[in-house]
Amino acid sequence: MDFSLSQEQEMFREYVRKYLDDVEQTKIAREYSKGNTELLQSIIVGMAELGCPSINIPEEYEGMGLGALDLVPVLEEIGRVILPGLFVETNALAVPLIEKFGTDAQKAKYLPSIASGETLFSIAWLEPGGSYNPSGINMTATNDNEDFILNGVKTLVPDAEIADYFIALVRTDEGISLVIVDKASANLTLKPQKNIDETRRVAELTFDNVLIAKDQLLGPINQGWETLQEGLLSFNAALSVVIVGSMEKIVEMATEYANIREQFGQPIGRFQAIKHRIVDMKMDLETARSLAHYANWALESNAADRIQAISCARLFATEAFNNIAAHNIQIHGGIGFTEEIDCHLFVKRARYYENYLGNTEQHYLQAAVALGW
């Protein structure tokens, strides 16, 4: 079975790469970590002009009507430059959830604006002292005639500053539900938080008697946990591809440095200790790429093994990303520990993804259950 990208997909990748090269690649992440959001906003506009956010939006909602595999080249390029922002959360989590579980009114409201790059979604899941398990959801949504009244605190909400809407997990009368919260109209208190990865700016959101209409419920009431799991399949398949893009850039960085850095009168890449390490990094990269591409094919084709394929792809990519990011530091030596070059950006992003929207133990359990173990 051939999982290589088509000629059209590779051509689109080149357009995206050229655009991100023109804006100096990781400069976007560096500026965003300093608090400069203007450059990122211009990149969001530029990516929209290329058509990136419209790829997996249905044609009736002003999108291209393509699938998960067509997002792959864009996601890999996003990973190569450690692009900040909410592209993955919006297009690989919010879009599939709205498309599958949203009402006609919700689709008409959100999908066209996502396709045009005007709307970004984040997810409000974790709570102080909680976990990515159902027991960690304590924020309440109380019935009030035609509305819900939200009370609680969400923590480590990704890029809340630039988000337009939040998909929030709340506890309703008989279970967990998903609701869409409009940041502009809701009376939210947003408090920035520190994060190991400064290119992902997280925040704490306080909901104090926030009133939202019941038509902002996403999916069936009290079935939000099951609804979210469907969205996470798409998200984890996409995130695996983003990680592959980052890993590819790391291998290129390490190989280039090994060829130009000399020791004892010859490039360090000639030494077996370096040479073998780079080969191992390349092997991890290609394994992660194969798993990620298959996971997205399984998702798009609704294959019987899609759950285990996606779980295994996310597991392997996350662990391999951490390993090769650390190897890259070692190959670069002392300069690898400085902020002058990009090694630290990839190490921090690898650590951030390690426990992002689920931890390793949960992914292992999901894969084991899907395999019938």
C-alpha positions as CSV (number, residue, x, y, z in Angstrom):
1,M,0.0,0.0,0.0
2,D,1.4,3.4,-1.0
3,F,1.1,6.2,1.5
4,S,3.2,8.7,-0.3
5,L,1.6,12.1,-1.0
6,S,0.3,12.9,-4.5
7,Q,1.9,15.3,-6.9
8,E,-0.7,17.9,-6.1
9,Q,-0.2,17.5,-2.3
10,E,3.6,17.8,-2.7
11,M,3.1,20.9,-4.9
12,F,0.9,22.5,-2.2
13,R,3.6,21.7,0.4
14,E,6.1,23.6,-1.6
15,Y,3.9,26.7,-1.7
16,V,3.5,26.5,2.1
17,R,7.2,25.9,2.7
18,K,8.2,28.8,0.5
19,Y,5.8,31.1,2.3
20,L,7.1,30.1,5.7
21,D,10.7,30.4,4.5
22,D,10.0,33.9,3.3
23,V,8.8,34.9,6.8
24,E,12.0,33.4,8.3
25,Q,10.6,30.2,9.7
26,T,11.1,30.0,13.4
27,K,11.2,33.8,13.7
28,I,7.4,33.6,14.1
29,A,7.7,31.4,17.2
30,R,10.5,33.5,18.7
31,E,8.5,36.7,18.3
32,Y,5.3,35.1,19.6
33,S,7.1,33.9,22.7
34,K,8.2,37.5,23.4
35,G,4.5,38.7,23.2
36,N,4.5,39.9,19.6
37,T,1.2,38.5,18.2
38,E,1.1,40.8,15.2
39,L,3.5,38.7,13.1
40,L,1.5,35.5,13.9
41,Q,-1.7,37.3,12.9
42,S,-0.2,38.2,9.5
43,I,0.9,34.6,9.1
44,I,-2.7,33.4,9.8
45,V,-3.9,35.8,7.1
46,G,-1.2,34.5,4.7
47,M,-2.0,30.9,5.3
48,A,-5.7,31.6,4.7
49,E,-4.8,33.2,1.4
50,L,-3.0,30.0,0.4
51,G,-6.2,28.1,1.4
52,C,-4.8,26.1,4.3
53,P,-7.7,26.5,6.8
54,S,-10.2,25.7,4.1
55,I,-8.8,22.3,3.1
56,N,-11.0,20.0,5.2
57,I,-14.1,22.3,5.2
58,P,-17.0,21.0,3.1
59,E,-17.6,22.8,-0.1
60,E,-21.1,23.9,0.9
61,Y,-19.4,25.9,3.7
62,E,-16.9,27.6,1.4
63,G,-14.1,25.0,1.8
64,M,-12.2,22.7,-0.5
65,G,-14.0,19.5,0.7
66,L,-10.8,17.5,1.1
67,G,-9.8,15.0,3.8
68,A,-7.3,14.3,6.5
69,L,-4.6,13.2,4.1
70,D,-4.7,16.6,2.3
71,L,-3.9,18.3,5.6
72,V,-0.7,16.3,5.9
73,P,1.7,18.5,3.9
74,V,0.5,21.7,5.7
75,L,0.8,20.1,9.1
76,E,4.3,18.9,8.4
77,E,5.4,22.4,7.4
78,I,3.8,23.8,10.5
79,G,5.9,21.4,12.6
80,R,9.1,22.3,10.8
81,V,8.9,25.9,11.9
82,I,7.3,25.3,15.3
83,L,4.4,27.5,14.2
84,P,2.5,28.9,17.2
85,G,-1.3,29.3,17.1
86,L,-4.4,27.2,16.9
87,F,-4.4,25.7,13.4
88,V,-4.4,22.1,14.6
89,E,-6.9,22.7,17.4
90,T,-9.2,24.5,15.0
91,N,-8.9,22.4,11.8
92,A,-8.2,19.0,13.3
93,L,-10.4,19.1,16.4
94,A,-13.1,21.8,16.2
95,V,-13.9,21.2,12.5
96,P,-14.4,17.4,12.7
97,L,-16.5,17.9,15.9
98,I,-18.7,20.6,14.3
99,E,-19.0,18.8,11.0
100,K,-20.1,15.5,12.7
101,F,-22.0,16.7,15.8
102,G,-22.9,20.3,15.2
103,T,-26.3,21.6,14.2
104,D,-26.9,23.1,10.8
105,A,-26.9,26.5,12.4
106,Q,-23.5,25.9,14.0
107,K,-22.0,24.6,10.8
108,A,-23.3,27.7,8.9
109,K,-22.0,30.0,11.6
110,Y,-18.5,28.6,12.2
111,L,-17.2,26.6,9.2
112,P,-17.2,29.4,6.6
113,S,-15.3,31.7,9.0
114,I,-12.8,29.0,9.8
115,A,-12.3,28.4,6.1
116,S,-11.5,32.1,5.6
117,G,-9.1,32.1,8.6
118,E,-11.2,34.5,10.6
119,T,-12.1,32.2,13.4
120,L,-9.8,30.2,15.7
121,F,-10.9,27.6,18.3
122,S,-9.1,26.5,21.5
123,I,-10.1,23.8,24.0
124,A,-10.8,24.4,27.7
125,W,-10.4,21.0,29.3
126,L,-8.0,20.8,32.2
127,E,-9.0,22.2,35.6
128,P,-6.7,23.1,38.6
129,G,-5.5,19.9,40.3
130,G,-7.4,17.8,37.7
131,S,-6.5,15.5,34.9
132,Y,-7.5,14.5,31.4
133,N,-10.0,12.0,32.8
134,P,-13.8,12.4,33.2
135,S,-13.3,12.7,37.0
136,G,-11.3,15.9,36.4
137,I,-14.3,17.8,35.0
138,N,-15.9,19.8,37.8
139,M,-16.9,23.0,36.0
140,T,-20.7,23.1,36.0
141,A,-23.3,24.1,33.5
142,T,-26.6,24.7,35.3
143,N,-29.9,24.7,33.4
144,D,-31.6,28.2,33.3
145,N,-34.6,28.0,30.9
146,E,-33.1,28.4,27.5
147,D,-29.5,29.0,28.8
148,F,-26.7,27.4,30.7
149,I,-24.9,29.1,33.5
150,L,-21.2,28.2,33.6
151,N,-19.2,28.2,36.8
152,G,-15.7,27.0,37.3
153,V,-12.0,27.4,36.3
154,K,-10.1,26.0,33.3
155,T,-6.4,26.0,33.3
156,L,-3.6,25.7,30.8
157,V,-5.9,26.7,28.0
158,P,-3.8,26.8,24.8
159,D,-3.3,30.2,23.1
160,A,-6.5,31.6,24.8
161,E,-5.3,35.1,23.9
162,I,-5.8,34.7,20.2
163,A,-8.7,32.3,20.3
164,D,-12.2,33.4,19.3
165,Y,-14.1,30.5,20.7
166,F,-13.5,27.7,23.3
167,I,-14.8,24.2,23.2
168,A,-15.3,23.6,26.9
169,L,-16.0,20.4,28.8
170,V,-18.6,21.0,31.5
171,R,-20.5,18.8,33.9
172,T,-24.3,18.8,33.3
173,D,-27.1,17.1,35.2
174,E,-26.3,13.5,34.3
175,G,-22.8,13.6,32.7
176,I,-20.3,15.6,30.7
177,S,-21.2,17.9,27.8
178,L,-19.4,20.0,25.3
179,V,-20.3,23.7,24.8
180,I,-18.9,26.4,22.5
181,V,-18.1,29.6,24.4
182,D,-17.7,32.9,22.5
183,K,-14.8,34.7,24.1
184,A,-16.0,38.1,22.9
185,S,-19.5,37.9,24.4
186,A,-18.8,35.8,27.6
187,N,-17.7,37.5,30.7
188,L,-14.5,35.6,31.2
189,T,-11.4,36.3,33.4
190,L,-8.3,35.4,31.5
191,K,-5.0,35.0,33.5
192,P,-1.8,34.2,31.6
193,Q,0.2,31.3,32.9
194,K,3.8,30.2,32.5
195,N,4.6,27.3,30.2
196,I,7.8,25.3,29.4
197,D,7.1,26.1,25.8
198,E,6.9,29.9,25.5
199,T,5.7,29.5,21.9
200,R,2.4,28.1,23.3
201,R,1.0,30.8,25.5
202,V,-1.4,29.1,28.0
203,A,-3.9,30.8,30.3
204,E,-6.4,30.2,33.1
205,L,-10.0,31.0,32.4
206,T,-12.5,31.7,35.2
207,F,-16.2,31.3,34.4
208,D,-18.2,33.2,37.0
209,N,-22.0,32.8,36.2
210,V,-21.2,33.0,32.4
211,L,-24.5,32.7,30.5
212,I,-24.5,30.9,27.2
213,A,-27.5,29.8,25.1
214,K,-28.3,26.1,24.9
215,D,-27.9,26.1,21.2
216,Q,-24.2,26.4,21.9
217,L,-24.2,22.8,23.1
218,L,-22.0,20.7,20.8
219,G,-23.3,17.2,20.3
220,P,-25.9,15.4,22.6
221,I,-26.2,16.6,26.1
222,N,-24.5,14.4,28.8
223,Q,-22.5,12.6,26.0
224,G,-19.7,15.1,25.7
225,W,-17.0,12.7,26.7
226,E,-17.9,10.2,23.9
227,T,-18.2,13.1,21.5
228,L,-14.8,14.4,22.4
229,Q,-13.1,11.0,21.8
230,E,-14.2,11.1,18.2
231,G,-12.6,14.6,17.8
232,L,-9.5,13.4,19.5
233,L,-8.9,10.7,16.9
234,S,-8.7,13.4,14.3
235,F,-6.6,15.7,16.5
236,N,-4.0,13.0,17.4
237,A,-3.7,11.9,13.8
238,A,-3.0,15.5,12.8
239,L,-0.6,16.1,15.8
240,S,1.4,13.0,14.8
241,V,2.0,14.7,11.4
242,V,3.0,18.0,13.0
243,I,5.5,16.1,15.2
244,V,6.9,14.4,12.1
245,G,7.5,17.8,10.5
246,S,9.5,18.9,13.6
247,M,11.5,15.7,13.7
248,E,12.4,16.1,10.0
249,K,13.7,19.6,10.7
250,I,15.7,18.4,13.7
251,V,17.4,15.6,11.6
252,E,18.3,18.2,9.0
253,M,19.8,20.5,11.6
254,A,21.8,17.7,13.2
255,T,23.1,16.5,9.8
256,E,24.1,20.0,8.6
257,Y,25.9,20.8,11.9
258,A,27.7,17.4,11.8
259,N,29.0,18.2,8.3
260,I,30.3,21.7,9.1
261,R,31.6,21.4,12.7
262,E,35.1,20.1,12.7
263,Q,37.1,18.4,15.4
264,F,40.6,16.9,15.1
265,G,40.7,18.3,11.6
266,Q,37.6,16.6,10.2
267,P,33.8,17.0,10.4
268,I,32.3,15.4,13.5
269,G,29.9,13.6,11.2
270,R,32.7,11.2,10.4
271,F,32.9,9.9,13.9
272,Q,30.9,6.8,14.5
273,A,29.3,8.1,17.7
274,I,27.7,11.0,15.8
275,K,27.1,9.1,12.6
276,H,25.2,6.2,14.3
277,R,23.2,8.6,16.4
278,I,22.0,10.5,13.3
279,V,21.1,7.2,11.6
280,D,19.0,6.3,14.6
281,M,17.3,9.7,14.5
282,K,16.5,9.2,10.8
283,M,15.1,5.7,11.5
284,D,12.8,7.1,14.2
285,L,11.7,9.9,11.8
286,E,10.8,7.5,9.0
287,T,9.0,5.2,11.3
288,A,7.0,8.1,12.8
289,R,6.2,9.3,9.3
290,S,4.9,5.9,8.2
291,L,2.7,5.5,11.3
292,A,1.4,9.1,11.0
293,H,0.5,8.8,7.3
294,Y,-1.2,5.5,7.9
295,A,-3.1,6.9,10.8
296,N,-4.5,9.7,8.7
297,W,-5.3,7.3,5.9
298,A,-7.1,5.1,8.4
299,L,-9.0,8.1,9.7
300,E,-10.0,9.3,6.3
301,S,-11.1,5.8,5.1
302,N,-12.7,4.9,8.4
303,A,-10.6,1.8,8.6
304,A,-11.4,-0.9,11.2
305,D,-8.1,-0.3,12.9
306,R,-8.2,3.5,12.9
307,I,-8.2,3.8,16.7
308,Q,-5.1,1.6,17.3
309,A,-3.4,3.2,14.3
310,I,-3.9,6.7,15.6
311,S,-3.0,5.8,19.2
312,C,0.2,4.1,18.1
313,A,1.2,6.9,15.8
314,R,0.7,9.5,18.5
315,L,2.6,7.3,21.1
316,F,5.6,6.7,18.9
317,A,5.8,10.2,17.5
318,T,5.6,11.8,20.9
319,E,8.3,9.6,22.5
320,A,10.6,9.8,19.4
321,F,10.3,13.6,19.3
322,N,11.6,13.8,22.8
323,N,14.5,11.5,22.1
324,I,15.7,13.1,18.9
325,A,15.3,16.6,20.2
326,A,17.6,15.6,23.1
327,H,20.1,13.9,20.7
328,N,20.2,17.1,18.7
329,I,21.3,19.1,21.7
330,Q,24.1,16.6,22.3
331,I,25.3,16.7,18.7
332,H,25.4,20.5,18.8
333,G,27.4,20.5,22.1
334,G,27.6,23.6,24.1
335,I,25.9,25.9,21.6
336,G,22.9,23.5,21.6
337,F,22.1,24.8,25.1
338,T,22.0,28.4,24.0
339,E,19.1,30.4,22.6
340,E,21.1,31.5,19.5
341,I,20.0,28.5,17.5
342,D,16.7,26.6,17.4
343,C,17.5,23.4,19.3
344,H,15.8,24.6,22.5
345,L,12.6,25.4,20.6
346,F,12.2,21.8,19.6
347,V,13.1,20.4,23.0
348,K,10.4,22.6,24.7
349,R,7.8,21.7,22.1
350,A,8.5,18.0,22.5
351,R,8.0,18.3,26.2
352,Y,4.8,20.3,25.7
353,Y,3.3,17.7,23.5
354,E,4.3,14.8,25.8
355,N,1.2,15.4,28.0
356,Y,-1.0,17.5,25.7
357,L,-4.7,16.5,25.6
358,G,-3.8,13.2,27.1
359,N,-0.8,11.4,28.5
360,T,1.2,8.5,27.4
361,E,-0.5,6.1,29.7
362,Q,-3.9,7.0,28.3
363,H,-2.7,6.5,24.7
364,Y,-1.3,3.0,25.6
365,L,-4.6,2.1,27.2
366,Q,-6.6,3.3,24.3
367,A,-4.4,1.3,21.9
368,A,-4.5,-1.9,24.1
369,V,-8.3,-1.7,24.3
370,A,-8.7,-1.2,20.6
371,L,-6.4,-4.2,20.0
372,G,-8.5,-6.3,22.3
373,W,-5.7,-6.9,24.8
